[in-house]
Amino acid sequence: MVTRRSHNKSRHGCSSCKQRRVKCDEQRPTCGHCTQRQTECVYTAAGPYFFAGKQSRRARAADLSFTSNHSPQWEASLNHLQPAEEPTNSASLDMEQLELVFQWIQHTHKSLARNEETRKVWERVVLEEGLKAPFLMHGILALSALHLSCTREKEQSRWLSVAISHKNVALSLFSEQLSNIDQSNVKAMMGFAGLVVMFGLGSALTPGTETGPSLGALIEIFTLSRGVQTVVNEEFRFLRESNFAPLFQATPPEVSIPDHVVDAFDHLIELNNRLGQDSDHHDSKFYEQSINLLRNLAAFTLAEPTTMTLVGGWAIRVSPEFLDALSRRDPFALVILAHFCGFLNMAHENWCIGPWGSLVLDEICQLLPQDWKHQVQWPVEQTLRIRSAQLSDPNTET
């Protein structure tokens, strides 16, 4: 008894092969039979286009000849790839935004991290939150573009323009969320606070900016960051128990504190106590909180000079009372901030910090009354030491 050779049946063949009752090899856009007969090849169903069966040897040979011999049949076949009408949702790529996401993953997120655990949060978790919160994603793209403007000199103006555009959109969308903070968006708010600090610092260093590094600009960055943090505190417990937890585990690193740094903080504490004894209007409590906050954060800079932990931690934790004292140009508040600038200047190699510490310190020295100037001896000496090292380094740009 003669048996028919079995074969895998398919319902995806072209109309011509079905009509002729021959097996179609289902090659797209034109099957092997239609190519040989030079007839129109029409598939009635969409079919598994990307998952079509294996190519026959003849089809593979024909494919190889396409690149070297543009036959009329090949050109006709290409027409089948053209849609009959414009699709409602065309598949397109925004290469500029993809480059910014790549920049974030490869480089920019590292500027916000203080260790491997926080690096993973900034690289992956914050980016994932950005997919759900457009204001955060625009913030990520803005900071990445700003980073590129600082590292690609020939494309500086282009990337700066892109950065400002995304920053403006981010702030607009962010302001709409302020009246409705809950667990669905509080992580995005927290991430955005860190971006605000870096963008504020970095954008002031770009050529042509209206406001460069200054005392007023630094206070503005602190105030904005503190405002965001105040809102975020409403869901503080949720954040501590979420995948953002590493950002709150800021245990100071074990590092040897130089004697001159210890002496500088001891001097601030003694001066604060003396001012409190001499004047009923001097609130020693919030000044002491600011000094202790700076002391704890200083360890991070001493362990890793380019870290953003000190400036970011100070910006979101410093008290409103201290910010008010800075706005009034209170001499002792300026002295404490001058010490902050001493540590900030240690991080001058960070792309978004640069000369911030030394420039704001210079402004503070000009504002302080004559009988207060000696109180900033330590930060001034640190700044002069770093400047001297920069001048003696042949690789330092001047």
Stockholm file with secondary structure:
# STOCKHOLM 1.0

chainA/1-398         MVTRRSHNKSRHGCSSCKQRRVKCDEQRPTCGHCTQRQTECVYTAAGPYFFAGKQSRRARAADLSFTSNHSPQWEASLNHLQPAEEPTNSASLDMEQLELVFQWIQHTHKSLARNEETRKVWERVVLEEGLKAPFLMHGILALSALHLSCTREKEQSRWLSVAISHKNVALSLFSEQLSNIDQSNVKAMMGFAGLVVMFGLGSALTPGTETGPSLGALIEIFTLSRGVQTVVNEEFRFLRESNFAPLFQATPPEVSIPDHVVDAFDHLIELNNRLGQDSDHHDSKFYEQSINLLRNLAAFTLAEPTTMTLVGGWAIRVSPEFLDALSRRDPFALVILAHFCGFLNMAHENWCIGPWGSLVLDEICQLLPQDWKHQVQWPVEQTLRIRSAQLSDPNTET
#=GR chainA/1-398 SS CCCCCCCCCCSCCCHHHHHHTCCCCCCSSSCHHHHHHTCCCCCSSCCCGGGCCCCCHHHHHHHHHHTTCCCHHHHHHHHHHSCSSCCSSCCCCCHHHHHHHHHHHHTGGGGGCSSHHHHHIIIIIHHHHHTTCHHHHHHHHHHHHHHHHHHCGGGHHHHHHHHHHHHHHHHHHHHHHTTCCCTTTHHHHHHHHHHHHHHHHHHTTSTTCSSCSCHHHHHHHHHHHHHHHHHHGGGHHHHHTSTTGGGGCCCCCCCCCCHHHHHHHHHHHHHHHHHHHHCTTCCHHHHHHHHHHHHHHHHHHHHSTTCSHHHHHHHHHSCHHHHHHHHTTCHHHHHHHHHHHHHHHHTTTSTTTTTHHHHHHHHHHHHSCGGGGGGGHHHHHHHHHHHHHHHHCTTSCC
#=GC SS_cons         CCCCCCCCCCSCCCHHHHHHTCCCCCCSSSCHHHHHHTCCCCCSSCCCGGGCCCCCHHHHHHHHHHTTCCCHHHHHHHHHHSCSSCCSSCCCCCHHHHHHHHHHHHTGGGGGCSSHHHHHIIIIIHHHHHTTCHHHHHHHHHHHHHHHHHHCGGGHHHHHHHHHHHHHHHHHHHHHHTTCCCTTTHHHHHHHHHHHHHHHHHHTTSTTCSSCSCHHHHHHHHHHHHHHHHHHGGGHHHHHTSTTGGGGCCCCCCCCCCHHHHHHHHHHHHHHHHHHHHCTTCCHHHHHHHHHHHHHHHHHHHHSTTCSHHHHHHHHHSCHHHHHHHHTTCHHHHHHHHHHHHHHHHTTTSTTTTTHHHHHHHHHHHHSCGGGGGGGHHHHHHHHHHHHHHHHCTTSCC
//
